[in-house]
Amino acid sequence: MKNVNVSVIYFIVFLFYTCGVYLFIPLKKIIQPPYNWLGVLFIVFGMIVNLVADSVLKQTKKSKNKEISLHKTGLFRISRNPMYLGMVTVLIGVSIFFSSVTSVLGPIIFYLLIEKLIIPKEEKELENQYGKEYLSYKKTTRRWM
């Protein structure tokens, strides 16, 4: 979907923001070493979630079946938006790793932008495309996790 490209741009912007504010405005650390290394686990987990969800989407595009179905298997059983979940998790991990007060804002603002601007548009598109099937999926699967 078109919105995925916008969300990737948002992700990159907030990744640079989170790193940049740490480098240029290093306020008080809220998580001291070695505990800030917990952020690396979040980063790796978020990357794995993104790669797995992306592979499901790419497999669907490569399939010979011309009609694209609604993704409801794998990570899509747990979250309607596993790629966004992965992106937020990476940003949280970077924020934990840098652990500066200012770096906490990046993941929060990214989450709010995705939650308020991107996901509602996508859900409307999916509802128009899949109708009752999507509405049923929406009732049984959480938006984030």
N, C-alpha and C positions, 0 to 999 in steps of 0.2 A: 504494500500500500504506500501511497505517497507520504503519509504521515510518518512512516518509519524513517524515511530519509531526514525529515525535519527533526525527529527525536534523536537521531544519530548526531546531527549538528548540535542540538542542545547538549547531548552527552559530552561531546568533545569540548564544547565551550565551558561546561561546568567542571570537566576534568582539568582543563587548563586553569580555570578559576581557582579550584581547590588547591592545585599545586602552586599557582602563582601567589595567592595570598599567604601561603606558608612561607614562600621564599622572600616576598617583599614586605609583608606585614606580619612578622612572626610574633604574635602576641603570646600570652601565657599558654604553656602546654597544659592540657587537661588530662592527658594520659601519659604517664611517665614510662620510659624504657624499663624493662623489656616488654611491658604490656602493650605498647603501641604496635608491636609486631603482630598482634592478633589481626590487625588490619589486612595483613598479607593473606590470611585465610579467607577473609571476606572478598578480597580482590580475586583470588583464584576461584573461589566458589562462584562468584558472579560471572567470571569469564567462562567457566564450564557451563553454567546455565545458559548463557548466551549462545555458545557454540552448539550445544545440543538442540536448543530451540531453532536456531538458524538452519541446522542440518535437516530438521523435519520439514521446514518450509522449502528448502532447496530440493529435497526429494520429491515433494509434491509437484514442484514446477517441472522436474525432469520426467515425471511419470507420463506414460503414453495416454493416460486418461485425460481427455481434454477438459472435462468438467472438474473444477477444483472443489474439493470438499472442505467442510469446516473441520479444522484441526481440533480433535478432542482426545487424542491419545498422548502418552508420554507425559511430558511436563505440562501439556495443555489440559490434562485432567486435573492438575493441582492449581493452576493459575491460567486465567484467560490471557494474561500478558507476561509470559515468562521472559521475553527479551527485555522488557522494561524492568522487570524484577531484577534481572541480571545486571542491567546498567545501574540501577539504584544501589545494588549491593556492592558493585565495584566502587562507586563514588563514596559509599559509607566506609568501605575498606581504606580508600585513600585518605579519607578524613580521619579515621582512627589512626592510621599510620603516622600522619603528620601531627595529629592531635592538638592542633592549634584551635583556639576559640573561633577564629575567623574561618577556618576550613570546614566547620560544621554547617555553614550556610549553603554551600554548594549542593550537597545531596538533598537538603530540604527544599530549596528553590526548584531544583530539577524535578523532584517528585511532584511538587505542586503544579508545575507547568504541564507535566505529562498527565496528571490526574484531572486537571481542569480544562486544558486546551486540546490535547491530542486524543486521549481515550474516548471522550464523549463523541467526537466526530467519527472515530473508527467504529464505535459500537453502533452508531446510527447507520453507517455504511453496511456493516455486517447484518444488522436487522433487516435492512432493505434487500440485501442479497440472499439471506438464508431464511428470513421470516421466523416461523414458529420453531424451527430447529435451533436457531440461535437463541431465541427467548428461553427455550427449555435448557439449553447449555448454560445460559446466563444465571438461571435459577440454581443450578447444581454446582457451578464452579465459581469460586471467588475471583474477584478482579485481580488481586495481587497475590494472595496466598492464604 
